[in-house]
Amino acid sequence: MRHDEHPSKRELLDAVAPRYRTARGADKQRILDEFVASTGYHRKYAIQLLNHPVKTRRRQKRRRNRRYGPDVQYP
């Protein structure tokens, strides 16, 4: 999977997941078939994503601890 394809798959998941959760029987199967065909995901992984979408996490900026105290630093 290329990095630039990732956002479009996520957008497709956001659009299809609510429709998949409210569908029944044959409609659910048709939606799943289309999702698998367009994303290339394995069927079981696609079912997992459609039932429980991954929440996007914001990256926290990691701060470094100071190595030297004020006694050692230049004035």
PyMOL Python script that loads the backbone (N, CA, C, O; Angstrom):
from pymol import cmd

cmd.read_pdbstr("""\
ATOM      1  N   MET A   1       0.838  -1.177   0.000  1.00  0.00           N
ATOM      2  CA  MET A   1       0.000   0.000   0.000  1.00  0.00           C
ATOM      3  C   MET A   1       0.885   1.242   0.000  1.00  0.00           C
ATOM      4  O   MET A   1       1.799   1.371   0.814  1.00  0.00           O
ATOM      5  N   ARG A   2       0.596   2.148  -0.925  1.00  0.00           N
ATOM      6  CA  ARG A   2       1.352   3.391  -0.979  1.00  0.00           C
ATOM      7  C   ARG A   2       0.773   4.378   0.015  1.00  0.00           C
ATOM      8  O   ARG A   2      -0.410   4.326   0.351  1.00  0.00           O
ATOM      9  N   HIS A   3       1.633   5.282   0.480  1.00  0.00           N
ATOM     10  CA  HIS A   3       1.234   6.245   1.503  1.00  0.00           C
ATOM     11  C   HIS A   3       0.122   7.174   1.027  1.00  0.00           C
ATOM     12  O   HIS A   3      -0.738   7.550   1.824  1.00  0.00           O
ATOM     13  N   ASP A   4       0.117   7.556  -0.261  1.00  0.00           N
ATOM     14  CA  ASP A   4      -0.880   8.500  -0.755  1.00  0.00           C
ATOM     15  C   ASP A   4      -2.253   7.854  -0.957  1.00  0.00           C
ATOM     16  O   ASP A   4      -3.237   8.569  -1.144  1.00  0.00           O
ATOM     17  N   GLU A   5      -2.343   6.511  -0.924  1.00  0.00           N
ATOM     18  CA  GLU A   5      -3.627   5.843  -1.061  1.00  0.00           C
ATOM     19  C   GLU A   5      -4.366   5.771   0.271  1.00  0.00           C
ATOM     20  O   GLU A   5      -5.584   5.594   0.291  1.00  0.00           O
ATOM     21  N   HIS A   6      -3.668   5.903   1.350  1.00  0.00           N
ATOM     22  CA  HIS A   6      -4.250   5.720   2.672  1.00  0.00           C
ATOM     23  C   HIS A   6      -5.416   6.665   2.977  1.00  0.00           C
ATOM     24  O   HIS A   6      -6.444   6.191   3.460  1.00  0.00           O
ATOM     25  N   PRO A   7      -5.314   7.961   2.725  1.00  0.00           N
ATOM     26  CA  PRO A   7      -6.436   8.843   3.058  1.00  0.00           C
ATOM     27  C   PRO A   7      -7.706   8.514   2.294  1.00  0.00           C
ATOM     28  O   PRO A   7      -8.797   8.641   2.850  1.00  0.00           O
ATOM     29  N   SER A   8      -7.600   8.094   1.031  1.00  0.00           N
ATOM     30  CA  SER A   8      -8.795   7.792   0.265  1.00  0.00           C
ATOM     31  C   SER A   8      -9.492   6.541   0.806  1.00  0.00           C
ATOM     32  O   SER A   8     -10.721   6.473   0.804  1.00  0.00           O
ATOM     33  N   LYS A   9      -8.735   5.566   1.262  1.00  0.00           N
ATOM     34  CA  LYS A   9      -9.339   4.378   1.866  1.00  0.00           C
ATOM     35  C   LYS A   9     -10.049   4.744   3.162  1.00  0.00           C
ATOM     36  O   LYS A   9     -11.119   4.218   3.467  1.00  0.00           O
ATOM     37  N   ARG A  10      -9.441   5.651   3.920  1.00  0.00           N
ATOM     38  CA  ARG A  10     -10.052   6.087   5.184  1.00  0.00           C
ATOM     39  C   ARG A  10     -11.351   6.855   4.907  1.00  0.00           C
ATOM     40  O   ARG A  10     -12.340   6.690   5.622  1.00  0.00           O
ATOM     41  N   GLU A  11     -11.340   7.691   3.870  1.00  0.00           N
ATOM     42  CA  GLU A  11     -12.549   8.435   3.508  1.00  0.00           C
ATOM     43  C   GLU A  11     -13.650   7.481   3.060  1.00  0.00           C
ATOM     44  O   GLU A  11     -14.815   7.665   3.414  1.00  0.00           O
ATOM     45  N   LEU A  12     -13.284   6.461   2.280  1.00  0.00           N
ATOM     46  CA  LEU A  12     -14.258   5.470   1.838  1.00  0.00           C
ATOM     47  C   LEU A  12     -14.838   4.724   3.035  1.00  0.00           C
ATOM     48  O   LEU A  12     -16.043   4.481   3.092  1.00  0.00           O
ATOM     49  N   LEU A  13     -13.997   4.366   3.976  1.00  0.00           N
ATOM     50  CA  LEU A  13     -14.460   3.688   5.189  1.00  0.00           C
ATOM     51  C   LEU A  13     -15.446   4.567   5.957  1.00  0.00           C
ATOM     52  O   LEU A  13     -16.481   4.084   6.417  1.00  0.00           O
ATOM     53  N   ASP A  14     -15.129   5.853   6.095  1.00  0.00           N
ATOM     54  CA  ASP A  14     -16.023   6.764   6.806  1.00  0.00           C
ATOM     55  C   ASP A  14     -17.374   6.896   6.115  1.00  0.00           C
ATOM     56  O   ASP A  14     -18.393   7.088   6.778  1.00  0.00           O
ATOM     57  N   ALA A  15     -17.389   6.795   4.790  1.00  0.00           N
ATOM     58  CA  ALA A  15     -18.637   6.927   4.049  1.00  0.00           C
ATOM     59  C   ALA A  15     -19.455   5.634   4.075  1.00  0.00           C
ATOM     60  O   ALA A  15     -20.684   5.683   4.136  1.00  0.00           O
ATOM     61  N   VAL A  16     -18.791   4.487   4.029  1.00  0.00           N
ATOM     62  CA  VAL A  16     -19.490   3.211   3.885  1.00  0.00           C
ATOM     63  C   VAL A  16     -19.908   2.610   5.226  1.00  0.00           C
ATOM     64  O   VAL A  16     -20.947   1.954   5.299  1.00  0.00           O
ATOM     65  N   ALA A  17     -19.134   2.815   6.277  1.00  0.00           N
ATOM     66  CA  ALA A  17     -19.372   2.150   7.565  1.00  0.00           C
ATOM     67  C   ALA A  17     -20.766   2.394   8.137  1.00  0.00           C
ATOM     68  O   ALA A  17     -21.408   1.428   8.550  1.00  0.00           O
ATOM     69  N   PRO A  18     -21.278   3.638   8.187  1.00  0.00           N
ATOM     70  CA  PRO A  18     -22.625   3.816   8.742  1.00  0.00           C
ATOM     71  C   PRO A  18     -23.700   3.092   7.927  1.00  0.00           C
ATOM     72  O   PRO A  18     -24.653   2.548   8.485  1.00  0.00           O
ATOM     73  N   ARG A  19     -23.535   3.091   6.599  1.00  0.00           N
ATOM     74  CA  ARG A  19     -24.491   2.407   5.732  1.00  0.00           C
ATOM     75  C   ARG A  19     -24.430   0.894   5.963  1.00  0.00           C
ATOM     76  O   ARG A  19     -25.460   0.220   5.962  1.00  0.00           O
ATOM     77  N   TYR A  20     -23.220   0.367   6.158  1.00  0.00           N
ATOM     78  CA  TYR A  20     -23.039  -1.069   6.388  1.00  0.00           C
ATOM     79  C   TYR A  20     -23.683  -1.500   7.703  1.00  0.00           C
ATOM     80  O   TYR A  20     -24.323  -2.549   7.772  1.00  0.00           O
ATOM     81  N   ARG A  21     -23.512  -0.690   8.741  1.00  0.00           N
ATOM     82  CA  ARG A  21     -24.044  -1.060  10.058  1.00  0.00           C
ATOM     83  C   ARG A  21     -25.568  -1.091  10.090  1.00  0.00           C
ATOM     84  O   ARG A  21     -26.152  -1.867  10.846  1.00  0.00           O
ATOM     85  N   THR A  22     -26.219  -0.260   9.280  1.00  0.00           N
ATOM     86  CA  THR A  22     -27.686  -0.232   9.289  1.00  0.00           C
ATOM     87  C   THR A  22     -28.296  -1.198   8.286  1.00  0.00           C
ATOM     88  O   THR A  22     -29.500  -1.449   8.337  1.00  0.00           O
ATOM     89  N   ALA A  23     -27.493  -1.749   7.370  1.00  0.00           N
ATOM     90  CA  ALA A  23     -28.007  -2.658   6.339  1.00  0.00           C
ATOM     91  C   ALA A  23     -28.297  -4.034   6.923  1.00  0.00           C
ATOM     92  O   ALA A  23     -27.843  -4.378   8.014  1.00  0.00           O
ATOM     93  N   ARG A  24     -29.067  -4.810   6.166  1.00  0.00           N
ATOM     94  CA  ARG A  24     -29.420  -6.181   6.556  1.00  0.00           C
ATOM     95  C   ARG A  24     -29.079  -7.144   5.437  1.00  0.00           C
ATOM     96  O   ARG A  24     -29.151  -6.778   4.264  1.00  0.00           O
ATOM     97  N   GLY A  25     -28.712  -8.362   5.775  1.00  0.00           N
ATOM     98  CA  GLY A  25     -28.564  -9.487   4.863  1.00  0.00           C
ATOM     99  C   GLY A  25     -27.836  -9.234   3.562  1.00  0.00           C
ATOM    100  O   GLY A  25     -26.636  -8.959   3.551  1.00  0.00           O
ATOM    101  N   ALA A  26     -28.577  -9.328   2.450  1.00  0.00           N
ATOM    102  CA  ALA A  26     -27.985  -9.242   1.115  1.00  0.00           C
ATOM    103  C   ALA A  26     -27.388  -7.860   0.861  1.00  0.00           C
ATOM    104  O   ALA A  26     -26.383  -7.744   0.160  1.00  0.00           O
ATOM    105  N   ASP A  27     -27.994  -6.811   1.420  1.00  0.00           N
ATOM    106  CA  ASP A  27     -27.448  -5.461   1.253  1.00  0.00           C
ATOM    107  C   ASP A  27     -26.073  -5.354   1.904  1.00  0.00           C
ATOM    108  O   ASP A  27     -25.155  -4.742   1.356  1.00  0.00           O
ATOM    109  N   LYS A  28     -25.948  -5.961   3.086  1.00  0.00           N
ATOM    110  CA  LYS A  28     -24.670  -5.943   3.797  1.00  0.00           C
ATOM    111  C   LYS A  28     -23.594  -6.660   2.976  1.00  0.00           C
ATOM    112  O   LYS A  28     -22.455  -6.200   2.893  1.00  0.00           O
ATOM    113  N   GLN A  29     -23.962  -7.770   2.382  1.00  0.00           N
ATOM    114  CA  GLN A  29     -23.017  -8.544   1.581  1.00  0.00           C
ATOM    115  C   GLN A  29     -22.585  -7.748   0.350  1.00  0.00           C
ATOM    116  O   GLN A  29     -21.405  -7.753   0.002  1.00  0.00           O
ATOM    117  N   ARG A  30     -23.512  -7.071  -0.309  1.00  0.00           N
ATOM    118  CA  ARG A  30     -23.205  -6.274  -1.492  1.00  0.00           C
ATOM    119  C   ARG A  30     -22.277  -5.113  -1.143  1.00  0.00           C
ATOM    120  O   ARG A  30     -21.319  -4.835  -1.865  1.00  0.00           O
ATOM    121  N   ILE A  31     -22.569  -4.435  -0.024  1.00  0.00           N
ATOM    122  CA  ILE A  31     -21.722  -3.325   0.431  1.00  0.00           C
ATOM    123  C   ILE A  31     -20.311  -3.834   0.740  1.00  0.00           C
ATOM    124  O   ILE A  31     -19.321  -3.200   0.377  1.00  0.00           O
ATOM    125  N   LEU A  32     -20.233  -4.972   1.408  1.00  0.00           N
ATOM    126  CA  LEU A  32     -18.935  -5.562   1.754  1.00  0.00           C
ATOM    127  C   LEU A  32     -18.163  -5.943   0.490  1.00  0.00           C
ATOM    128  O   LEU A  32     -16.961  -5.693   0.406  1.00  0.00           O
ATOM    129  N   ASP A  33     -18.840  -6.546  -0.493  1.00  0.00           N
ATOM    130  CA  ASP A  33     -18.188  -6.918  -1.752  1.00  0.00           C
ATOM    131  C   ASP A  33     -17.594  -5.691  -2.443  1.00  0.00           C
ATOM    132  O   ASP A  33     -16.461  -5.738  -2.921  1.00  0.00           O
ATOM    133  N   GLU A  34     -18.350  -4.597  -2.497  1.00  0.00           N
ATOM    134  CA  GLU A  34     -17.870  -3.372  -3.137  1.00  0.00           C
ATOM    135  C   GLU A  34     -16.683  -2.780  -2.380  1.00  0.00           C
ATOM    136  O   GLU A  34     -15.718  -2.319  -2.990  1.00  0.00           O
ATOM    137  N   PHE A  35     -16.760  -2.795  -1.044  1.00  0.00           N
ATOM    138  CA  PHE A  35     -15.688  -2.243  -0.218  1.00  0.00           C
ATOM    139  C   PHE A  35     -14.408  -3.037  -0.392  1.00  0.00           C
ATOM    140  O   PHE A  35     -13.332  -2.453  -0.522  1.00  0.00           O
ATOM    141  N   VAL A  36     -14.506  -4.360  -0.395  1.00  0.00           N
ATOM    142  CA  VAL A  36     -13.341  -5.227  -0.567  1.00  0.00           C
ATOM    143  C   VAL A  36     -12.735  -5.031  -1.955  1.00  0.00           C
ATOM    144  O   VAL A  36     -11.513  -5.000  -2.101  1.00  0.00           O
ATOM    145  N   ALA A  37     -13.585  -4.898  -2.975  1.00  0.00           N
ATOM    146  CA  ALA A  37     -13.093  -4.728  -4.347  1.00  0.00           C
ATOM    147  C   ALA A  37     -12.357  -3.393  -4.508  1.00  0.00           C
ATOM    148  O   ALA A  37     -11.358  -3.322  -5.223  1.00  0.00           O
ATOM    149  N   SER A  38     -12.836  -2.357  -3.859  1.00  0.00           N
ATOM    150  CA  SER A  38     -12.223  -1.040  -4.050  1.00  0.00           C
ATOM    151  C   SER A  38     -10.997  -0.816  -3.169  1.00  0.00           C
ATOM    152  O   SER A  38     -10.124  -0.028  -3.532  1.00  0.00           O
ATOM    153  N   THR A  39     -10.910  -1.486  -2.026  1.00  0.00           N
ATOM    154  CA  THR A  39      -9.774  -1.274  -1.128  1.00  0.00           C
ATOM    155  C   THR A  39      -8.695  -2.335  -1.242  1.00  0.00           C
ATOM    156  O   THR A  39      -7.523  -2.058  -0.987  1.00  0.00           O
ATOM    157  N   GLY A  40      -9.081  -3.557  -1.626  1.00  0.00           N
ATOM    158  CA  GLY A  40      -8.114  -4.648  -1.690  1.00  0.00           C
ATOM    159  C   GLY A  40      -7.888  -5.318  -0.339  1.00  0.00           C
ATOM    160  O   GLY A  40      -7.014  -6.175  -0.215  1.00  0.00           O
ATOM    161  N   TYR A  41      -8.667  -4.935   0.675  1.00  0.00           N
ATOM    162  CA  TYR A  41      -8.549  -5.557   1.995  1.00  0.00           C
ATOM    163  C   TYR A  41      -9.104  -6.977   1.956  1.00  0.00           C
ATOM    164  O   TYR A  41      -9.948  -7.300   1.120  1.00  0.00           O
ATOM    165  N   HIS A  42      -8.624  -7.823   2.868  1.00  0.00           N
ATOM    166  CA  HIS A  42      -9.206  -9.143   3.033  1.00  0.00           C
ATOM    167  C   HIS A  42     -10.595  -8.984   3.621  1.00  0.00           C
ATOM    168  O   HIS A  42     -10.878  -8.018   4.330  1.00  0.00           O
ATOM    169  N   ARG A  43     -11.448  -9.930   3.322  1.00  0.00           N
ATOM    170  CA  ARG A  43     -12.866  -9.827   3.692  1.00  0.00           C
ATOM    171  C   ARG A  43     -13.062  -9.694   5.213  1.00  0.00           C
ATOM    172  O   ARG A  43     -13.830  -8.843   5.663  1.00  0.00           O
ATOM    173  N   LYS A  44     -12.387 -10.512   5.986  1.00  0.00           N
ATOM    174  CA  LYS A  44     -12.563 -10.472   7.450  1.00  0.00           C
ATOM    175  C   LYS A  44     -12.047  -9.156   8.033  1.00  0.00           C
ATOM    176  O   LYS A  44     -12.643  -8.615   8.965  1.00  0.00           O
ATOM    177  N   TYR A  45     -10.949  -8.643   7.492  1.00  0.00           N
ATOM    178  CA  TYR A  45     -10.428  -7.355   7.961  1.00  0.00           C
ATOM    179  C   TYR A  45     -11.403  -6.240   7.617  1.00  0.00           C
ATOM    180  O   TYR A  45     -11.606  -5.322   8.411  1.00  0.00           O
ATOM    181  N   ALA A  46     -12.006  -6.317   6.436  1.00  0.00           N
ATOM    182  CA  ALA A  46     -12.983  -5.307   6.027  1.00  0.00           C
ATOM    183  C   ALA A  46     -14.205  -5.331   6.943  1.00  0.00           C
ATOM    184  O   ALA A  46     -14.730  -4.277   7.302  1.00  0.00           O
ATOM    185  N   ILE A  47     -14.655  -6.511   7.318  1.00  0.00           N
ATOM    186  CA  ILE A  47     -15.793  -6.630   8.241  1.00  0.00           C
ATOM    187  C   ILE A  47     -15.452  -5.990   9.572  1.00  0.00           C
ATOM    188  O   ILE A  47     -16.267  -5.267  10.144  1.00  0.00           O
ATOM    189  N   GLN A  48     -14.250  -6.253  10.069  1.00  0.00           N
ATOM    190  CA  GLN A  48     -13.798  -5.675  11.333  1.00  0.00           C
ATOM    191  C   GLN A  48     -13.790  -4.149  11.253  1.00  0.00           C
ATOM    192  O   GLN A  48     -14.266  -3.474  12.166  1.00  0.00           O
ATOM    193  N   LEU A  49     -13.251  -3.610  10.163  1.00  0.00           N
ATOM    194  CA  LEU A  49     -13.196  -2.153  10.007  1.00  0.00           C
ATOM    195  C   LEU A  49     -14.581  -1.540   9.898  1.00  0.00           C
ATOM    196  O   LEU A  49     -14.847  -0.495  10.493  1.00  0.00           O
ATOM    197  N   LEU A  50     -15.462  -2.179   9.147  1.00  0.00           N
ATOM    198  CA  LEU A  50     -16.797  -1.619   8.940  1.00  0.00           C
ATOM    199  C   LEU A  50     -17.630  -1.647  10.221  1.00  0.00           C
ATOM    200  O   LEU A  50     -18.451  -0.759  10.450  1.00  0.00           O
ATOM    201  N   ASN A  51     -17.418  -2.664  11.053  1.00  0.00           N
ATOM    202  CA  ASN A  51     -18.170  -2.737  12.307  1.00  0.00           C
ATOM    203  C   ASN A  51     -17.561  -1.878  13.404  1.00  0.00           C
ATOM    204  O   ASN A  51     -18.282  -1.346  14.248  1.00  0.00           O
ATOM    205  N   HIS A  52     -16.237  -1.740  13.399  1.00  0.00           N
ATOM    206  CA  HIS A  52     -15.523  -0.980  14.422  1.00  0.00           C
ATOM    207  C   HIS A  52     -14.449  -0.128  13.753  1.00  0.00           C
ATOM    208  O   HIS A  52     -13.281  -0.518  13.747  1.00  0.00           O
ATOM    209  N   PRO A  53     -14.811   1.025  13.190  1.00  0.00           N
ATOM    210  CA  PRO A  53     -13.816   1.851  12.498  1.00  0.00           C
ATOM    211  C   PRO A  53     -12.697   2.289  13.433  1.00  0.00           C
ATOM    212  O   PRO A  53     -12.917   2.522  14.622  1.00  0.00           O
ATOM    213  N   VAL A  54     -11.498   2.396  12.880  1.00  0.00           N
ATOM    214  CA  VAL A  54     -10.329   2.819  13.635  1.00  0.00           C
ATOM    215  C   VAL A  54     -10.430   4.314  13.897  1.00  0.00           C
ATOM    216  O   VAL A  54     -10.698   5.097  12.986  1.00  0.00           O
ATOM    217  N   LYS A  55     -10.217   4.698  15.135  1.00  0.00           N
ATOM    218  CA  LYS A  55     -10.219   6.115  15.470  1.00  0.00           C
ATOM    219  C   LYS A  55      -8.849   6.683  15.142  1.00  0.00           C
ATOM    220  O   LYS A  55      -7.822   6.068  15.431  1.00  0.00           O
ATOM    221  N   THR A  56      -8.845   7.852  14.541  1.00  0.00           N
ATOM    222  CA  THR A  56      -7.557   8.473  14.233  1.00  0.00           C
ATOM    223  C   THR A  56      -7.020   9.129  15.492  1.00  0.00           C
ATOM    224  O   THR A  56      -7.749   9.796  16.226  1.00  0.00           O
ATOM    225  N   ARG A  57      -5.743   8.927  15.725  1.00  0.00           N
ATOM    226  CA  ARG A  57      -5.102   9.512  16.904  1.00  0.00           C
ATOM    227  C   ARG A  57      -4.205  10.643  16.470  1.00  0.00           C
ATOM    228  O   ARG A  57      -3.544  10.568  15.434  1.00  0.00           O
ATOM    229  N   ARG A  58      -4.186  11.684  17.261  1.00  0.00           N
ATOM    230  CA  ARG A  58      -3.267  12.784  17.002  1.00  0.00           C
ATOM    231  C   ARG A  58      -1.929  12.441  17.621  1.00  0.00           C
ATOM    232  O   ARG A  58      -1.862  11.913  18.731  1.00  0.00           O
ATOM    233  N   ARG A  59      -0.875  12.742  16.904  1.00  0.00           N
ATOM    234  CA  ARG A  59       0.461  12.471  17.424  1.00  0.00           C
ATOM    235  C   ARG A  59       0.831  13.514  18.464  1.00  0.00           C
ATOM    236  O   ARG A  59       0.657  14.714  18.250  1.00  0.00           O
ATOM    237  N   GLN A  60       1.337  13.047  19.577  1.00  0.00           N
ATOM    238  CA  GLN A  60       1.809  13.952  20.609  1.00  0.00           C
ATOM    239  C   GLN A  60       3.271  14.265  20.346  1.00  0.00           C
ATOM    240  O   GLN A  60       4.061  13.384  20.004  1.00  0.00           O
ATOM    241  N   LYS A  61       3.610  15.511  20.508  1.00  0.00           N
ATOM    242  CA  LYS A  61       4.996  15.903  20.331  1.00  0.00           C
ATOM    243  C   LYS A  61       5.774  15.465  21.570  1.00  0.00           C
ATOM    244  O   LYS A  61       5.404  15.797  22.696  1.00  0.00           O
ATOM    245  N   ARG A  62       6.847  14.723  21.349  1.00  0.00           N
ATOM    246  CA  ARG A  62       7.650  14.241  22.469  1.00  0.00           C
ATOM    247  C   ARG A  62       8.687  15.287  22.823  1.00  0.00           C
ATOM    248  O   ARG A  62       9.426  15.765  21.963  1.00  0.00           O
ATOM    249  N   ARG A  63       8.731  15.626  24.065  1.00  0.00           N
ATOM    250  CA  ARG A  63       9.695  16.620  24.540  1.00  0.00           C
ATOM    251  C   ARG A  63      10.869  15.911  25.174  1.00  0.00           C
ATOM    252  O   ARG A  63      10.694  14.908  25.866  1.00  0.00           O
ATOM    253  N   ARG A  64      12.057  16.421  24.946  1.00  0.00           N
ATOM    254  CA  ARG A  64      13.253  15.850  25.554  1.00  0.00           C
ATOM    255  C   ARG A  64      13.493  16.471  26.921  1.00  0.00           C
ATOM    256  O   ARG A  64      13.189  17.641  27.156  1.00  0.00           O
ATOM    257  N   ASN A  65      14.033  15.679  27.796  1.00  0.00           N
ATOM    258  CA  ASN A  65      14.439  16.205  29.091  1.00  0.00           C
ATOM    259  C   ASN A  65      15.731  16.994  28.917  1.00  0.00           C
ATOM    260  O   ASN A  65      16.531  16.701  28.029  1.00  0.00           O
ATOM    261  N   ARG A  66      15.923  17.967  29.743  1.00  0.00           N
ATOM    262  CA  ARG A  66      17.175  18.727  29.677  1.00  0.00           C
ATOM    263  C   ARG A  66      18.318  17.859  30.179  1.00  0.00           C
ATOM    264  O   ARG A  66      18.202  17.139  31.171  1.00  0.00           O
ATOM    265  N   ARG A  67      19.400  17.953  29.472  1.00  0.00           N
ATOM    266  CA  ARG A  67      20.549  17.120  29.834  1.00  0.00           C
ATOM    267  C   ARG A  67      21.366  17.771  30.944  1.00  0.00           C
ATOM    268  O   ARG A  67      21.841  17.092  31.854  1.00  0.00           O
ATOM    269  N   TYR A  68      21.526  19.087  30.864  1.00  0.00           N
ATOM    270  CA  TYR A  68      22.342  19.788  31.854  1.00  0.00           C
ATOM    271  C   TYR A  68      21.482  20.819  32.571  1.00  0.00           C
ATOM    272  O   TYR A  68      20.581  21.414  31.979  1.00  0.00           O
ATOM    273  N   GLY A  69      21.770  21.020  33.847  1.00  0.00           N
ATOM    274  CA  GLY A  69      21.050  22.014  34.637  1.00  0.00           C
ATOM    275  C   GLY A  69      21.608  23.396  34.429  1.00  0.00           C
ATOM    276  O   GLY A  69      22.558  23.564  33.664  1.00  0.00           O
ATOM    277  N   PRO A  70      21.044  24.402  35.092  1.00  0.00           N
ATOM    278  CA  PRO A  70      21.483  25.796  34.919  1.00  0.00           C
ATOM    279  C   PRO A  70      22.908  26.029  35.443  1.00  0.00           C
ATOM    280  O   PRO A  70      23.545  26.993  35.017  1.00  0.00           O
ATOM    281  N   ASP A  71      23.434  25.199  36.341  1.00  0.00           N
ATOM    282  CA  ASP A  71      24.787  25.364  36.882  1.00  0.00           C
ATOM    283  C   ASP A  71      25.851  25.153  35.802  1.00  0.00           C
ATOM    284  O   ASP A  71      26.910  25.778  35.850  1.00  0.00           O
ATOM    285  N   VAL A  72      25.586  24.302  34.857  1.00  0.00           N
ATOM    286  CA  VAL A  72      26.561  23.919  33.846  1.00  0.00           C
ATOM    287  C   VAL A  72      26.427  24.793  32.597  1.00  0.00           C
ATOM    288  O   VAL A  72      27.411  24.981  31.882  1.00  0.00           O
ATOM    289  N   GLN A  73      25.257  25.324  32.321  1.00  0.00           N
ATOM    290  CA  GLN A  73      25.025  26.098  31.096  1.00  0.00           C
ATOM    291  C   GLN A  73      25.742  27.448  31.134  1.00  0.00           C
ATOM    292  O   GLN A  73      26.023  27.999  32.198  1.00  0.00           O
ATOM    293  N   TYR A  74      26.031  27.965  29.920  1.00  0.00           N
ATOM    294  CA  TYR A  74      26.655  29.285  29.813  1.00  0.00           C
ATOM    295  C   TYR A  74      25.664  30.361  30.227  1.00  0.00           C
ATOM    296  O   TYR A  74      24.456  30.179  30.072  1.00  0.00           O
ATOM    297  N   PRO A  75      26.159  31.489  30.756  1.00  0.00           N
ATOM    298  CA  PRO A  75      25.252  32.577  31.192  1.00  0.00           C
ATOM    299  C   PRO A  75      24.633  33.324  30.052  1.00  0.00           C
ATOM    300  O   PRO A  75      23.858  34.255  30.272  1.00  0.00           O
TER     301      PRO A  75
END
""", "prot")
cmd.dss("prot")
cmd.show_as("cartoon", "prot")
cmd.util.cbc("prot")
cmd.orient("prot")
